[in-house]
Amino acid sequence: MIAIQPTAEQIVRWLEQVPDPEIPVISVIDLGIVRHVGWGDDGACIVTITPTYSGCPATTVIGQAITNRI
């Protein structure tokens, strides 16, 4: 069986469906916190996010929502 890796563009489309936990009508993509989508040396998907401010209490929740969506 051959595993097909999604493109970065596909992952971004999936992340357009992940709402910001504080403003659910805005996605994490719309919010502008997703900085990079790529793959590690082991083939794992890596999504780099930058919170809207350094003490953002929703960062963990956002990271988990992204993981769950992917």
Backbone hydrogen bonds, N-H to C=O, Kabsch-Sander energy under -0.5 kcal/mol:
donor,donor_aa,acceptor,acceptor_aa,energy
3,A,1,M,-0.5
5,Q,3,A,-0.6
11,I,7,T,-2.1
12,V,8,A,-2.4
13,R,9,E,-2.0
14,W,10,Q,-2.1
15,L,11,I,-2.5
16,E,12,V,-1.3
17,Q,14,W,-1.7
18,V,15,L,-1.7
20,D,23,I,-0.7
20,D,26,I,-3.2
26,I,23,I,-2.3
28,V,15,L,-0.6
28,V,18,V,-2.4
29,I,15,L,-0.6
31,L,27,S,-2.4
32,G,28,V,-0.7
32,G,29,I,-0.8
33,I,28,V,-1.5
34,V,28,V,-0.8
35,R,33,I,-0.8
35,R,48,T,-3.2
36,H,48,T,-1.4
38,G,46,I,-2.4
40,G,44,A,-2.9
43,G,40,G,-2.1
46,I,38,G,-3.2
48,T,36,H,-2.8
48,T,46,I,-0.5
49,I,47,V,-0.5
50,T,33,I,-2.5
56,C,53,Y,-1.9
59,T,56,C,-1.2
62,I,58,A,-2.9
63,G,59,T,-2.5
64,Q,60,T,-2.2
65,A,61,V,-2.3
66,I,62,I,-2.4
67,T,63,G,-2.3
68,N,64,Q,-2.7
69,R,65,A,-2.0
70,I,66,I,-2.3
